[in-house]
């Protein structure tokens, strides 16, 4: 599985990272682990999954985490998470 994480500010891509996970974990565990790894790389706290995030992710294979998803203040508009390849 490969998941692409992108940080946007004013519609500009500021930073991105692709996380790969070829383990035998479940799809859900791979997604949460990739999010954790991306947040560590970006030096962010983990965002909170809201119902809208879960719905978007199930429907489109991607979602955006905005300031409403983070406990601390963020200096960007949103973090986008997008599955680009599944096992």
N, C-alpha and C positions, 0 to 999 in steps of 0.2 A: 504494500500500500504506500502511495506517495501523496502527501498533503502539502499544499502550498499555502503559506501564511504571508499576508501582505499588510503593511501599515500605510495608511493613506492620510494625507493632510491636504486640505483644499483641492481635492480630486487628483493629487499628485502621489505617485507611488514613492514612498520615502525609504522603506526597507522591506526586504522579503527574505524568506528562507523556505526551503523545501525539506520536509522531514520524511524519511523513508523508514518503514517498519516491515520487515519480512518475517517477523516472529509468528508463532502459532497461536497467539492470543486471539480473542474474539475481536470482531470489527469495532465494537464499542470501546474495548480496552485500548486498541490501537489508536483510535481517535483521541481519547483522553490523554494517552501517553504522548502523542504528537503535540497536542495543545500545551501540555506541561513543558515539553522540550522547547517549543517555540517561545513560550513565555520566559523560560530561563535564558534563552539566547537573546531575547529582546529586553531582558531585565524588567519584566512586568509581573504583577500579581496575576493569578489565574482569574479569568472572567467568570461570571456567574451565567449559567445557561438559563435564559428566560424561555417561556413557552413559544414566543415568536422565533427564537433561535432554533429550537428543536423542530418546529414546523418547517422553517425554511430549509434546514439541513436535511430533513427527511425527503422533502420535495425536490430540492435542487442539488443536493450534495455540496452545498456551501452556505455559509452564514456570515453575518457581520456582527462584531462585538463593538458597541459604542460606549460612551462614557457611562451609560446606565448599567452596563454589565460589570463595571469595575468598581471596587470599593474605594481605591485611591484615585486621585486625579490623574488624567492622562494628557499628554501633550500632542495628541494626534486626533483625527476625527473618528477613525474606526480601524479595527483589526479584522481583516477578512480571512476566512478559512475555507479552502476549496479542495475537495478531493480530485486529484488529477489522474490517479490510477489505482484501481483496486485489484486485489489478488484474484 
